[in-house]
Amino acid sequence: MNQLQETITMQNGVEIPKIGFGTFQIEDGKPVISAVRAALEIGYRHIDTARIYNNEKGVGKALKESGIPREDLFVTSKLWNTDQGFYSALNAFDASLERLGLDYLDLYLIHWPKSRNKESWRALTKLYNDRRVKAVGVSNFNVKHIEELINDTGVVPMVNQVELHPRFNQKELREYCERRQIVVEAWGPLMQGKIFSEPLFKELSETYGKTIAQVALRWHYQSGLVTLPKSVNPDRIRSNSEIFDFELAKEDMERIAALEQIRVGPDPDTITF
């Protein structure tokens, strides 16, 4: 089996590929179709999109044109902030399915914690119980946000997709999610490009004879995370997948763990959009 298709089993027994292909900020139409097509040809089977990315149509077109059986794909989309609420969430899910040209999703997430989380979570729970989605979860949720959902419904999210990279390893959140059997997905694994200026990763790149991106993505892999690298360049898409022929030494993993922690994206507690 292509190692890009190696999976982690979620709490409900559904398997999620550890390496996914992210589509954030990839323009709809030809750019996203070409990028997703390149990823699928290399062996990616986990594709991550969202309503707010405005590229679900292109993602769906690439999936359809690939000829890959639907059951071999793992497709994620997300509920945007302005669509939160019970009925609006159900309608938003239907709209995402239509744009993607799919009959079901493998994973549907609440994109950011907002005031109507509980209503939205009840809607996602209904979609799951109705078997319209194989797994449901959240994105950018801190412990307190997740606990509110569990206390309200008794339903534990299956996934939490958060900003996570070597300079922001979310240790406490990861430990909490592990106790709750919540799979952690990392967005921004390359620090939105800032990883390339990190001195330690320049050093490790030379030590291992691998690119900086490969070293960073290998750190995610060895940390047991689901990771979502993205690129529109076919060569980089392929390069980002070539992380299985080396292993970071324990001491290098420890040096990475000791790095000062820096958040690159928005803080869920203060974000306003």
Number of C-alpha atoms within 10 A of each C-alpha: 6 9 15 19 19 13 15 17 14 16 16 10 10 13 16 24 20 22 28 27 24 23 25 20 15 21 17 16 16 14 16 25 24 17 25 32 21 20 25 19 13 15 16 24 27 24 23 24 24 21 20 16 16 18 23 28 20 24 28 23 19 22 24 16 10 14 8 13 9 14 7 10 19 20 25 20 24 25 26 18 20 13 18 25 22 18 14 16 25 19 14 19 24 16 14 23 19 15 17 24 17 15 11 20 23 21 22 29 25 27 24 23 20 21 11 14 22 22 19 25 26 20 21 27 20 15 21 18 12 10 12 19 21 19 27 24 24 29 24 22 22 20 12 9 18 21 15 13 19 15 11 12 13 10 16 20 26 22 24 25 23 23 22 26 25 23 21 17 23 18 11 11 16 19 13 13 21 12 9 13 17 21 22 25 24 24 25 21 26 23 20 14 10 11 20 16 10 11 10 15 20 17 12 17 17 11 9 15 12 18 19 23 23 22 23 25 25 22 22 23 17 11 11 14 19 21 25 24 23 25 20 19 14 16 10 14 20 16 14 22 22 17 20 11 7 13 15 15 10 9 9 14 15 11 11 17 16 12 13 10 13 13 14 15 14 12 13 16 13 7 11 8 8
